[in-house]
Amino acid sequence: MLLIFTALLNFVLGVFIFFHGQEKRINKVYGWNIVAIISWVLAMFLFRSAPQKISLFWCIILYITPTFIASNFLYFTYIFPTQKIKNLSWRPWAIFLSNIYIVFLVAVPGILIQDVNVRSGLEKEIIFNLITYIFYAFYILTCFSLGFARLFQKYLKAVGRERVQIIYLLFGYAVAANLAFITNLIMPWLGNFSLNWLGQVFTVTMVGFITYAIVAHSLMDVKMALRRSFVYLGSLTSIFFVAVIIEYLVILFFGNLPDWLNFIVLIIGILIFPWLKERYYHIANKYFFSSLYDSQDVLSDLSDNLRSSLDTKIICNLVSKTLINAFHSKAVGVLIFNEKENKYFVECNRGFQIREQAKFSNDKLLQSEFARQNKIMIIDEIRNNSIYNKSKATIGLLDSLGVEILAPLNIKNEMIGLIALGIKESGDMYNSEDLRVLKVVGAQTAVALKNSLLYKESLLFSERLKKEVDKATYNLRIANQHLKELDRAKTEFVSITSHQLRTPLTGIKGYLSMFLEGDFGSLKPEQKKVITDIFNNSNRLVRLINIFLNVSRIESGRLKLQKSEFNLFNLVDEIVHELKIEADKKKIKLEIVKPENNLDISADRDKIADVILNLVDNAIKYTESGKIEIILTSDNGKVRVAVKDTGVGIDPRDGKELFNKFVRGRKIAQINTSGTGLGLFVAKKIIELHKGRIWVESYGQGKGSQFIFEIPVK
């Protein structure tokens, strides 16, 4: 019965290791090692119970199976824990072929095992060929010795969790193998078979050490499956145990239990099981295992939560809370790397004895060796690394703070920060699944923090831009105010100057007119010509001053109308008489098309005169020959004045722009360079002030033009 129990324990361990890591070579090889051990145990059970005639057969099987245990163990030590054999491709074949040779020696009756004697009340006696037996024992001993030597070499080179795993593996196999050597090899060699079944039982020692290494130190990455199974079986056993007690008490006090009550107990047990299982998980997480979580659920929930925020603080709190719930770490911190200062800032801290926003100097060696290469830093392993002496101060600081692991937060070649983990509540080590989850969490966190930092930068940039715009706007407002003041000063200057100039010009014109009319005696023809030119230029200067004066009044908002009743035809006739001398010089016919209706209107006579004077004067300037007609009409309570010429015409592209300040036609400026570009601008403002409109019509350059305005009669 003890052998069956031993086989069952080995079977359970083998199933967990093989089926929860069958994609890994070390799990497969170790699984076959367990198969060999189970075969050895069962072979002993069958050998002891077999009759005389088949005892030799089972004895041969009994001594074949240990050869596979020994050779498989040796091969396992080559691939553990890296799963790879570097430059050793011939060695598996050497191990396999030597095993086949030994199996041949055992399988052929008479070479190793000559016979089996059944003794009443005693263990069966096996008759060996001593020379072959010594060779057989030497093979078994050599395989295990080489395996132990390789594990010891790896132990000396290993660090951290890997080193602890090797200790338990080495110790478990060493205890079981050495005891089995004594009971199953040395004692039978000396003729004592009383304990030749005990070596199989000693494999329970190996099972115990391996199981503990799996549970406590993540040996062969089946820890999670084994732990969950323990919790599942524990909760199921509790339900069953409680149900049995309830049923026993009911039967004890009330007699037989009716079927319907059994059914109710079953339903209650099914309903309670999920709740009880969660309680077991919680207790196991906190006090025993600290890693019973579903990695896919953890990563999926974290990913969903990270997408919902762009706040750095919220992101860091989400990550730290997730890791504490999953790993049951006593402390979690998130640090942001500031490249300008070359320092890490603590953005979030749960459990570490440091204040938030604390600064830590960057260790360039650790950053280049681990963080930049996106490698998780296990502090215990770094302590046994060659770089420890160069980064001793940093490692000492991390030790004093209780940091167990540092996980880099990288996006390609950019360092975002670090996740710091403290010890687990159970004192357990971080296993390979924890590290895989942490690596994915680090990648997700890095992306979320990068987006958060970019968003924060955009907000800061927007704030800076707003301040700069406000500053520039304020400066522009001040400058604009200054320009307005300068413009007002300029307008006042023009207005005052215009007034001051117009007064003496009026006197000059009066004297010139008196000379021309002969008040001071008759003039010689050449004198009269000069004075006439002076008089005409004085008129032009007065008109120019009036234009400047009106512009200054328009810009300052002081252009006012002084309406009076007058006859429009009489006003036009006066203007034509004044400009006739200029027209006659160019031999241009200047005439008025007299209206049929009376043209008495209410308007500002002087300003309307300025408009008509400007339009007729322009027509004379830009007409080389032909005639100019001033056409007066009235209709629907409005009067219209059109000045039509046969001059240079106007480019259609210039038509809409001519009434703007300082604008002149493209070809007009070449014909007459003395224009200011202000006359039509003033004319438009005056007509609009009269609630009228002004425009130009032309069939193109060289085809003449017609300037028209209309205003209400009253």
MIDREN-794459 format. One record per residue (C-alpha): residue in one letter; chain; z, x, y. Coordinates in steps of 0.001 Angstrom, whole numbers, padded with zeros to 6 digits. Layout:
N
rest,kette,zz,xx,yy
a,A,Z,X,Y .
...
//
This chain:
714
rest,kette,zz,xx,yy
m,A,000000,000000,000000 .
l,A,000765,002888,002375 .
l,A,-002744,004285,001831 .
i,A,-004328,000905,002615 .
f,A,-002297,000687,005844 .
t,A,-003426,004225,006750 .
a,A,-007071,003311,006112 .
l,A,-006677,000185,008242 .
l,A,-005248,002124,011202 .
n,A,-008089,004631,011049 .
f,A,-010591,001802,010781 .
v,A,-009284,000034,013909 .
l,A,-009362,003274,015909 .
g,A,-012858,004116,014688 .
v,A,-014229,000682,015550 .
f,A,-012901,000883,019114 .
i,A,-014221,004372,019720 .
f,A,-017631,003758,018180 .
f,A,-018501,000277,019424 .
h,A,-017126,000775,022955 .
g,A,-019060,003961,023522 .
q,A,-021849,003999,020977 .
e,A,-024317,005243,023603 .
k,A,-022354,008513,023805 .
r,A,-022743,011316,021293 .
i,A,-019046,012208,021131 .
n,A,-018129,008599,020309 .
k,A,-020733,008492,017539 .
v,A,-019648,011813,016031 .
y,A,-015978,010890,016185 .
g,A,-016796,007508,014670 .
w,A,-018374,009255,011677 .
n,A,-015325,011486,011448 .
i,A,-013169,008375,011143 .
v,A,-015515,007034,008450 .
a,A,-015019,010260,006510 .
i,A,-011229,010016,006878 .
i,A,-011224,006379,005721 .
s,A,-013420,007337,002762 .
w,A,-010951,010134,001889 .
v,A,-007982,007728,002067 .
l,A,-009705,005060,-000034 .
a,A,-010915,007678,-002508 .
m,A,-007272,008747,-003053 .
f,A,-006246,005111,-003554 .
l,A,-009019,004534,-006126 .
f,A,-008429,007880,-007820 .
r,A,-004755,007112,-008395 .
s,A,-005460,003637,-009783 .
a,A,-008584,004496,-011847 .
p,A,-008443,004679,-015676 .
q,A,-009053,007946,-017508 .
k,A,-012766,007479,-018047 .
i,A,-013652,007188,-014334 .
s,A,-010889,009357,-012915 .
l,A,-013156,012419,-012829 .
f,A,-015729,010501,-010727 .
w,A,-013186,009410,-008119 .
c,A,-011668,012888,-008131 .
i,A,-015059,014316,-007194 .
i,A,-015392,011762,-004364 .
l,A,-011848,012627,-003302 .
y,A,-012800,016288,-002800 .
i,A,-016249,015627,-001302 .
t,A,-014991,013499,001627 .
p,A,-012738,016229,003164 .
t,A,-015771,018498,003524 .
f,A,-017339,015942,005857 .
i,A,-014080,015608,007785 .
a,A,-013936,019390,008305 .
s,A,-017624,019899,009199 .
n,A,-017717,016813,011421 .
f,A,-014604,017964,013272 .
l,A,-016145,021397,013867 .
y,A,-019334,019845,015238 .
f,A,-017254,017496,017409 .
t,A,-015497,020461,019056 .
y,A,-018874,021828,020159 .
i,A,-019884,018663,022024 .
f,A,-016471,017574,023332 .
p,A,-016067,016683,026184 .
t,A,-019500,017365,027758 .
q,A,-021555,015808,024909 .
k,A,-023955,018779,025108 .
i,A,-024506,021945,023089 .
k,A,-025883,024718,025278 .
n,A,-027962,027388,023487 .
l,A,-026413,026375,020154 .
s,A,-029234,024349,018573 .
w,A,-029002,026280,015271 .
r,A,-025287,025701,014776 .
p,A,-025424,021989,013879 .
w,A,-027920,022875,011171 .
a,A,-025722,025701,009935 .
i,A,-022724,023358,009750 .
f,A,-024766,020662,008005 .
l,A,-026372,022993,005421 .
s,A,-023080,024695,004558 .
n,A,-021562,021243,004053 .
i,A,-024376,020304,001662 .
y,A,-023767,023480,-000325 .
i,A,-020042,022755,-000659 .
v,A,-020790,019142,-001657 .
f,A,-023050,020489,-004402 .
l,A,-020233,022712,-005738 .
v,A,-017873,019744,-005826 .
a,A,-020334,017177,-007167 .
v,A,-021333,019140,-010283 .
p,A,-018549,018751,-012887 .
g,A,-017115,022036,-014038 .
i,A,-017922,024138,-010966 .
l,A,-014902,023107,-008901 .
i,A,-013267,020292,-010867 .
q,A,-013213,020814,-014598 .
d,A,-011191,017783,-015710 .
v,A,-008500,015209,-014864 .
n,A,-005446,014509,-017014 .
v,A,-003631,011166,-016732 .
r,A,000127,011646,-017095 .
s,A,002455,008747,-017664 .
g,A,004834,008227,-014752 .
l,A,003420,011243,-012913 .
e,A,000552,011936,-010580 .
k,A,-002700,012777,-012311 .
e,A,-003310,016454,-012975 .
i,A,-006535,018002,-011725 .
i,A,-007854,021098,-013497 .
f,A,-009703,023387,-011042 .
n,A,-011875,026455,-011363 .
l,A,-009530,028663,-009334 .
i,A,-012216,030985,-007941 .
t,A,-014353,028063,-006713 .
y,A,-011216,026266,-005483 .
i,A,-010286,029268,-003333 .
f,A,-013821,029219,-001858 .
y,A,-013522,025438,-001260 .
a,A,-010146,025796,000462 .
f,A,-011477,028702,002518 .
y,A,-014381,026507,003734 .
i,A,-012050,023677,004790 .
l,A,-009670,026100,006449 .
t,A,-012522,027898,008252 .
c,A,-014020,024691,009683 .
f,A,-010689,023518,011060 .
s,A,-009704,026982,012310 .
l,A,-013006,027401,014170 .
g,A,-012625,023878,015587 .
f,A,-009068,024565,016768 .
a,A,-010189,027876,018275 .
r,A,-012992,026155,020203 .
l,A,-010631,023451,021479 .
f,A,-008163,026110,022576 .
q,A,-010902,028004,024455 .
k,A,-011934,024791,026203 .
y,A,-008293,024067,026989 .
l,A,-007985,027413,028801 .
k,A,-011059,026634,030928 .
a,A,-010401,022934,031494 .
v,A,-008508,021393,034400 .
g,A,-006851,018089,035171 .
r,A,-007417,015103,032929 .
e,A,-009806,016964,030614 .
r,A,-007154,019548,029846 .
v,A,-004604,016882,028948 .
q,A,-007142,015166,026667 .
i,A,-007733,018420,024767 .
i,A,-003970,018940,024334 .
y,A,-003522,015586,022599 .
l,A,-006674,015964,020528 .
l,A,-005718,019489,019448 .
f,A,-002117,018604,018710 .
g,A,-002980,015415,016786 .
y,A,-005515,017124,014532 .
a,A,-003397,020261,014114 .
v,A,-000333,018363,012879 .
a,A,-002324,016154,010498 .
a,A,-004546,018988,009180 .
n,A,-001776,021554,008631 .
l,A,000443,019079,006778 .
a,A,-002550,017988,004699 .
f,A,-003324,021666,003891 .
i,A,000137,021990,002369 .
t,A,000210,018745,000398 .
n,A,-003455,018466,-000591 .
l,A,-004655,022078,-000938 .
i,A,-001804,024568,-001400 .
m,A,000511,022479,-003634 .
p,A,-002298,021382,-006030 .
w,A,-003415,025029,-006206 .
l,A,000113,025833,-007362 .
g,A,-000036,022969,-009898 .
n,A,002132,020509,-007997 .
f,A,000352,017128,-007573 .
s,A,003379,015009,-006671 .
l,A,002468,014833,-002978 .
n,A,-001310,015104,-003122 .
w,A,-001605,011601,-001574 .
l,A,000571,012451,001442 .
g,A,-002171,014294,003365 .
q,A,-004017,011003,003822 .
v,A,-000897,009399,005255 .
f,A,-000506,012263,007719 .
t,A,-003728,011113,009402 .
v,A,-001528,008435,011022 .
t,A,-000176,011259,013199 .
m,A,-003689,012025,014385 .
v,A,-004317,008313,015029 .
g,A,-001170,008116,017138 .
f,A,-002009,011105,019323 .
i,A,-005650,010051,019764 .
t,A,-004642,006478,020633 .
y,A,-002177,007687,023260 .
a,A,-004777,010041,024729 .
i,A,-007214,007121,024977 .
v,A,-004702,004785,026621 .
a,A,-003014,007259,028937 .
h,A,-005734,009827,029628 .
s,A,-009116,008079,029145 .
l,A,-010143,010018,026036 .
m,A,-013769,009179,025119 .
d,A,-013904,006401,027746 .
v,A,-012680,003573,025479 .
k,A,-009427,003179,027346 .
m,A,-010339,-000091,029028 .
a,A,-011454,-001818,025832 .
l,A,-008320,-000729,023969 .
r,A,-006029,-001746,026799 .
r,A,-007624,-005152,027226 .
s,A,-007400,-005726,023496 .
f,A,-003694,-004862,023506 .
v,A,-003084,-007282,026382 .
y,A,-005239,-009981,024776 .
l,A,-003492,-009642,021413 .
g,A,-000092,-009500,023140 .
s,A,-000679,-012745,025038 .
l,A,-002145,-014432,021948 .
t,A,000818,-013290,019845 .
s,A,003242,-014636,022454 .
i,A,001577,-018051,022394 .
f,A,001629,-018088,018604 .
f,A,005236,-016927,018494 .
v,A,006373,-019614,020976 .
a,A,004420,-022307,019058 .
v,A,006039,-021267,015751 .
i,A,009522,-021371,017305 .
i,A,008865,-024819,018795 .
e,A,007545,-026126,015500 .
y,A,010495,-024625,013608 .
l,A,013039,-026231,015974 .
v,A,011306,-029615,015778 .
i,A,011291,-029504,011958 .
l,A,014913,-028297,011940 .
f,A,016166,-031191,014040 .
f,A,013614,-033973,013475 .
g,A,012117,-033323,010069 .
n,A,008385,-033040,009341 .
l,A,006063,-032579,012321 .
p,A,003395,-035310,012663 .
d,A,-000237,-034194,012919 .
w,A,-000677,-035566,016421 .
l,A,002213,-033417,017644 .
n,A,000603,-030322,016078 .
f,A,-002549,-031203,017981 .
i,A,-000630,-031506,021259 .
v,A,001058,-028116,020681 .
l,A,-002386,-026610,020061 .
i,A,-003784,-028117,023285 .
i,A,-000770,-026872,025279 .
g,A,-001204,-023406,023783 .
i,A,-004905,-023352,024760 .
l,A,-004059,-024459,028315 .
i,A,-001223,-021951,028717 .
f,A,-003158,-019008,027247 .
p,A,-005275,-018141,030392 .
w,A,-002200,-018270,032625 .
l,A,-000114,-016184,030201 .
k,A,-002939,-013672,029779 .
e,A,-003126,-013192,033572 .
r,A,000635,-012574,033661 .
y,A,000294,-009977,030905 .
y,A,-002558,-008320,032784 .
h,A,-000478,-008210,035959 .
i,A,002516,-006650,034197 .
a,A,000320,-004202,032285 .
n,A,-001544,-003238,035447 .
k,A,001589,-002558,037405 .
y,A,003859,-000928,034863 .
f,A,001732,000392,031990 .
f,A,-002012,000771,032337 .
s,A,-002910,000192,036025 .
s,A,-006645,-000150,035339 .
l,A,-007263,-003526,033725 .
y,A,-010015,-004795,036024 .
d,A,-013618,-005870,035733 .
s,A,-015631,-003247,037588 .
q,A,-018633,-005544,038089 .
d,A,-016464,-008238,039666 .
v,A,-014728,-005676,041892 .
l,A,-018015,-004214,043140 .
s,A,-019682,-007607,043552 .
d,A,-016771,-009073,045551 .
l,A,-016529,-005984,047738 .
s,A,-020279,-006026,048416 .
d,A,-020127,-009699,049475 .
n,A,-017153,-009063,051760 .
l,A,-018645,-005957,053365 .
r,A,-021771,-007874,054374 .
s,A,-019682,-010310,056397 .
s,A,-018330,-007849,058977 .
l,A,-019433,-005104,061357 .
d,A,-015907,-004227,062438 .
t,A,-014811,-000765,061282 .
k,A,-011167,-001742,060965 .
i,A,-011938,-004837,058874 .
i,A,-014263,-002854,056589 .
c,A,-011652,-000157,055968 .
n,A,-008951,-002757,055274 .
l,A,-011249,-004555,052808 .
v,A,-011970,-001327,050943 .
s,A,-008328,-000224,050801 .
k,A,-007186,-003678,049637 .
t,A,-009872,-003750,046930 .
l,A,-008932,-000311,045589 .
i,A,-005209,-001090,045600 .
n,A,-005808,-004318,043654 .
a,A,-008135,-002627,041150 .
f,A,-006456,000766,040629 .
h,A,-002880,-000194,041623 .
s,A,-002702,002938,043718 .
k,A,000457,003469,045738 .
a,A,-001548,004627,048734 .
v,A,-005125,004322,050011 .
g,A,-006573,005702,053225 .
v,A,-010009,005722,054865 .
l,A,-010960,008601,057172 .
i,A,-013939,008737,059544 .
f,A,-015626,012093,060162 .
n,A,-016278,013021,063803 .
e,A,-019025,015634,063763 .
k,A,-018601,016591,067423 .
e,A,-014923,017455,066982 .
n,A,-015414,018529,063328 .
k,A,-012352,016499,062359 .
y,A,-011401,013492,060229 .
f,A,-009706,010512,061900 .
v,A,-007496,008154,059882 .
e,A,-009070,004737,060421 .
c,A,-006981,002866,057844 .
n,A,-003785,003824,056003 .
r,A,-001815,001969,053352 .
g,A,001060,003892,051838 .
f,A,000542,007451,053071 .
q,A,003234,008831,055386 .
i,A,000840,009391,058277 .
r,A,000059,007419,061404 .
e,A,-003301,005767,061983 .
q,A,-005777,007681,064166 .
a,A,-004157,010934,063031 .
k,A,-006567,013880,063019 .
f,A,-007205,016367,060201 .
s,A,-009221,019547,060557 .
n,A,-012292,019884,058374 .
d,A,-012189,022370,055477 .
k,A,-015760,023700,055487 .
l,A,-015534,025119,051955 .
l,A,-014298,021890,050359 .
q,A,-016793,019906,052378 .
s,A,-019737,022057,051271 .
e,A,-018595,022243,047624 .
f,A,-017665,018586,047186 .
a,A,-018128,016184,050093 .
r,A,-021651,017269,051095 .
q,A,-022729,017111,047437 .
n,A,-021194,013657,047032 .
k,A,-018696,014892,044432 .
i,A,-015309,013247,044041 .
m,A,-012479,015722,044667 .
i,A,-009634,015515,042124 .
i,A,-006862,017553,043720 .
d,A,-005270,018542,040391 .
e,A,-008585,019977,039198 .
i,A,-009294,021789,042471 .
r,A,-005908,023501,042103 .
n,A,-007277,025209,038986 .
n,A,-010639,025961,040575 .
s,A,-011751,029344,041898 .
i,A,-011950,027980,045457 .
y,A,-008253,027055,045462 .
n,A,-007106,030330,047073 .
k,A,-009619,029916,049920 .
s,A,-008535,026328,050600 .
k,A,-004869,026711,049723 .
a,A,-003634,025382,053067 .
t,A,-005726,022203,052798 .
i,A,-004725,021574,049169 .
g,A,-001082,022126,050132 .
l,A,-001393,019560,052918 .
l,A,-002997,017037,050550 .
d,A,-000236,017646,047986 .
s,A,002456,017094,050592 .
l,A,000861,013773,051557 .
g,A,000573,012667,047925 .
v,A,-003235,012591,047827 .
e,A,-004602,012536,044265 .
i,A,-008313,011957,044912 .
l,A,-010757,012268,047820 .
a,A,-014031,010360,047524 .
p,A,-016821,011233,049985 .
l,A,-018586,008571,052045 .
n,A,-022141,009849,052404 .
i,A,-025538,008463,053378 .
k,A,-028122,011008,052236 .
n,A,-027077,014202,054029 .
e,A,-024858,012528,056604 .
m,A,-021070,012645,056226 .
i,A,-019444,009352,057226 .
g,A,-015907,009998,055998 .
l,A,-013555,010042,052998 .
i,A,-011515,007655,050870 .
a,A,-008091,009080,049954 .
l,A,-006186,007747,046931 .
g,A,-002552,008359,046088 .
i,A,-000901,008250,042678 .
k,A,-001039,005044,040626 .
e,A,002036,002839,040379 .
s,A,002240,003521,036637 .
g,A,001922,007279,037139 .
d,A,-001303,007092,035121 .
m,A,-004298,009343,035807 .
y,A,-007581,008051,037212 .
n,A,-010024,007621,034325 .
s,A,-013789,007995,034238 .
e,A,-014347,004284,034852 .
d,A,-012138,004470,037936 .
l,A,-014200,007394,039189 .
r,A,-017487,005563,038549 .
v,A,-016237,002516,040430 .
l,A,-014937,004739,043230 .
k,A,-018326,006415,043572 .
v,A,-020117,003068,043944 .
v,A,-017421,001816,046330 .
g,A,-017929,005004,048351 .
a,A,-021680,004382,048607 .
q,A,-021162,000734,049658 .
t,A,-018471,001690,052147 .
a,A,-020593,004471,053657 .
v,A,-023461,002050,054364 .
a,A,-021088,-000578,055807 .
l,A,-019305,001972,058009 .
k,A,-022605,003470,059188 .
n,A,-023805,000011,060238 .
s,A,-020449,-000611,061908 .
l,A,-020564,002696,063786 .
l,A,-024153,002061,064907 .
y,A,-023142,-001404,066099 .
k,A,-020177,000065,067966 .
e,A,-022459,002693,069536 .
s,A,-024879,-000039,070609 .
l,A,-022006,-001949,072233 .
l,A,-020793,001187,073991 .
f,A,-024348,001953,075088 .
s,A,-024740,-001604,076376 .
e,A,-021461,-001266,078258 .
r,A,-022511,002077,079747 .
l,A,-025934,000665,080580 .
k,A,-024331,-002340,082269 .
k,A,-022114,-000044,084342 .
e,A,-025092,002107,085295 .
v,A,-027156,-000982,086168 .
d,A,-024262,-002393,088212 .
k,A,-023903,000944,089972 .
a,A,-027652,001177,090591 .
t,A,-027707,-002460,091736 .
y,A,-024860,-001785,094143 .
n,A,-026665,001283,095479 .
l,A,-029882,-000700,095802 .
r,A,-028000,-003486,097564 .
i,A,-026560,-000976,100029 .
a,A,-029965,000640,100472 .
n,A,-031591,-002771,100894 .
q,A,-029006,-003712,103481 .
h,A,-029715,-000468,105280 .
l,A,-033461,-001125,105106 .
k,A,-032935,-004615,106487 .
e,A,-030975,-003160,109350 .
l,A,-033739,-000612,109959 .
d,A,-036313,-003386,109724 .
r,A,-034385,-005482,112235 .
a,A,-034111,-002467,114503 .
k,A,-037844,-001861,114132 .
t,A,-038597,-005516,114860 .
e,A,-036362,-005471,117923 .
f,A,-038018,-002256,119061 .
v,A,-041508,-003737,118652 .
s,A,-040475,-006950,120386 .
i,A,-038853,-005162,123324 .
t,A,-041730,-002690,123578 .
s,A,-044276,-005502,123482 .
h,A,-042509,-007335,126283 .
q,A,-042194,-004204,128324 .
l,A,-045874,-003315,127855 .
r,A,-047196,-006797,128472 .
t,A,-045679,-007009,131990 .
p,A,-047431,-003982,133496 .
l,A,-050642,-004834,131637 .
t,A,-050684,-008235,133277 .
g,A,-050501,-006535,136673 .
i,A,-053266,-004075,135728 .
k,A,-055523,-006924,134603 .
g,A,-054886,-008748,137898 .
y,A,-055875,-005757,140009 .
l,A,-058942,-005053,137881 .
s,A,-060015,-008678,138220 .
m,A,-059629,-008414,141997 .
f,A,-061815,-005279,142026 .
l,A,-064512,-007032,139980 .
e,A,-064446,-010113,142226 .
g,A,-064942,-007929,145373 .
d,A,-061549,-008494,146952 .
f,A,-061412,-004805,147816 .
g,A,-065054,-004521,148806 .
s,A,-068251,-004231,146903 .
l,A,-068496,-001759,144045 .
k,A,-071279,000511,143127 .
p,A,-072968,-000399,139791 .
e,A,-071489,002591,137990 .
q,A,-068028,001767,139371 .
k,A,-068322,-001841,138358 .
k,A,-069317,-000833,134803 .
v,A,-066272,001450,134398 .
i,A,-063846,-001126,135783 .
t,A,-065393,-003819,133555 .
d,A,-064774,-001624,130499 .
i,A,-061196,-001013,131637 .
f,A,-060708,-004747,132117 .
n,A,-062083,-005572,128639 .
n,A,-059914,-002907,126980 .
s,A,-056908,-004267,128877 .
n,A,-057645,-007706,127401 .
r,A,-057916,-006152,123925 .
l,A,-054630,-004333,124449 .
v,A,-052944,-007558,125554 .
r,A,-054203,-009319,122414 .
l,A,-052962,-006426,120272 .
i,A,-049540,-006553,121955 .
n,A,-049428,-010300,121360 .
i,A,-050160,-009715,117669 .
f,A,-047338,-007152,117361 .
l,A,-045014,-009437,119274 .
n,A,-045816,-012350,116957 .
v,A,-045373,-010153,113843 .
s,A,-041937,-009082,115020 .
r,A,-041024,-012715,115691 .
i,A,-042269,-013774,112237 .
e,A,-040265,-011065,110447 .
s,A,-037115,-011858,112380 .
g,A,-037581,-015619,111920 .
r,A,-037797,-016170,115681 .
l,A,-041378,-017443,115855 .
k,A,-040998,-020856,117467 .
l,A,-043530,-023443,118600 .
q,A,-043633,-024765,122121 .
k,A,-045849,-027797,121756 .
s,A,-047703,-029441,124607 .
e,A,-050611,-031851,125057 .
f,A,-053983,-030125,125687 .
n,A,-057660,-030486,124975 .
l,A,-058836,-028245,122153 .
f,A,-062451,-028105,123384 .
n,A,-061383,-026857,126803 .
l,A,-059241,-024150,125158 .
v,A,-062139,-022978,122987 .
d,A,-064460,-022984,126003 .
e,A,-062061,-020686,127903 .
i,A,-061928,-018278,124965 .
v,A,-065704,-018226,124586 .
h,A,-066047,-017509,128305 .
e,A,-063565,-014620,127948 .
l,A,-065363,-013090,124960 .
k,A,-068908,-013781,126110 .
i,A,-069230,-010343,127723 .
e,A,-068503,-008657,124347 .
a,A,-070992,-010919,122555 .
d,A,-073683,-010302,125172 .
k,A,-073319,-006553,124755 .
k,A,-074327,-006933,121067 .
k,A,-076901,-009598,121955 .
i,A,-075090,-012131,119785 .
k,A,-075452,-015793,120683 .
l,A,-071986,-017364,121059 .
e,A,-071913,-021159,121229 .
i,A,-069647,-024177,120705 .
v,A,-070749,-027156,118645 .
k,A,-069266,-029878,120821 .
p,A,-067502,-032670,118963 .
e,A,-068264,-036319,119382 .
n,A,-064597,-037359,119544 .
n,A,-061924,-036503,122026 .
l,A,-059915,-033454,120878 .
d,A,-056612,-033940,122691 .
i,A,-053868,-032524,120420 .
s,A,-050168,-031667,120524 .
a,A,-049616,-028021,119582 .
d,A,-048511,-024615,120888 .
r,A,-051463,-023889,123183 .
d,A,-050857,-020130,123485 .
k,A,-050453,-019581,119768 .
i,A,-053495,-021681,118812 .
a,A,-055383,-019700,121441 .
d,A,-054270,-016450,119767 .
v,A,-055608,-017744,116399 .
i,A,-059016,-018800,117790 .
l,A,-059278,-015640,119866 .
n,A,-058599,-013509,116791 .
l,A,-061163,-015337,114637 .
v,A,-063930,-015196,117295 .
d,A,-063150,-011572,118184 .
n,A,-063371,-010612,114466 .
a,A,-066704,-012466,114185 .
i,A,-068097,-010466,117114 .
k,A,-066835,-007177,115651 .
y,A,-068416,-007705,112220 .
t,A,-071711,-009339,113281 .
e,A,-074532,-006997,114223 .
s,A,-077054,-009670,115182 .
g,A,-077599,-013403,115043 .
k,A,-075155,-015933,116325 .
i,A,-071579,-017171,116121 .
e,A,-070793,-020877,116135 .
i,A,-067395,-022465,116844 .
i,A,-067536,-025882,115195 .
l,A,-064939,-028461,116237 .
t,A,-064363,-031631,114232 .
s,A,-061636,-034232,113820 .
d,A,-060919,-036631,110971 .
n,A,-057950,-038462,109406 .
g,A,-055495,-037319,112042 .
k,A,-056494,-033662,111758 .
v,A,-058649,-031315,113797 .
r,A,-060685,-028559,112233 .
v,A,-061944,-025363,113835 .
a,A,-064556,-023302,111994 .
v,A,-065823,-019930,113254 .
k,A,-069154,-019311,111514 .
d,A,-071035,-015996,111825 .
t,A,-074092,-014244,110433 .
g,A,-072220,-010968,109943 .
v,A,-071439,-008618,107049 .
g,A,-069833,-011300,104912 .
i,A,-066805,-010924,102647 .
d,A,-066457,-009812,099040 .
p,A,-065104,-012823,097027 .
r,A,-062413,-010524,095575 .
d,A,-061016,-009986,099108 .
g,A,-060904,-013662,100121 .
k,A,-057357,-014457,098933 .
e,A,-055857,-011184,100098 .
l,A,-057239,-011094,103669 .
f,A,-054362,-013163,105080 .
n,A,-051672,-010728,103817 .
k,A,-050103,-008111,106065 .
f,A,-052094,-004892,106561 .
v,A,-054964,-006052,104313 .
r,A,-058587,-005523,105306 .
g,A,-061798,-006069,103364 .
r,A,-063254,-003241,101275 .
k,A,-066387,-002748,103439 .
i,A,-064957,-004027,106719 .
a,A,-062701,-000999,107243 .
q,A,-065773,001242,107112 .
i,A,-067561,-000794,109805 .
n,A,-064635,-001003,112256 .
t,A,-061757,001445,111936 .
s,A,-059678,000072,114820 .
g,A,-058332,-003012,113025 .
t,A,-054622,-003346,112186 .
g,A,-054824,-005808,109296 .
l,A,-052295,-008017,111108 .
g,A,-054450,-010561,112996 .
l,A,-055221,-012849,110074 .
f,A,-051634,-012513,108796 .
v,A,-050324,-013786,112170 .
a,A,-052982,-016498,112267 .
k,A,-051941,-017796,108842 .
k,A,-048237,-017909,109822 .
i,A,-049029,-019761,113069 .
i,A,-051224,-022351,111294 .
e,A,-048613,-022862,108545 .
l,A,-045961,-023300,111233 .
h,A,-048181,-026122,112554 .
k,A,-048175,-027570,108984 .
g,A,-051835,-026770,108601 .
r,A,-053899,-024408,106498 .
i,A,-056454,-021608,107004 .
w,A,-059056,-020140,104676 .
v,A,-062346,-018252,104519 .
e,A,-065707,-019097,102978 .
s,A,-068494,-016590,102326 .
y,A,-071557,-016349,100155 .
g,A,-071036,-012614,099710 .
q,A,-071619,-009390,101526 .
g,A,-074435,-009467,104121 .
k,A,-074538,-013287,104078 .
g,A,-072065,-014071,106826 .
s,A,-068738,-015836,106622 .
q,A,-066848,-018838,107971 .
f,A,-063130,-018842,108866 .
i,A,-061684,-022342,109032 .
f,A,-058326,-023808,109948 .
e,A,-057094,-027336,110340 .
i,A,-053918,-028736,111840 .
p,A,-052538,-032217,112482 .
v,A,-053435,-033774,115849 .
k,A,-049739,-034406,116552 .
//
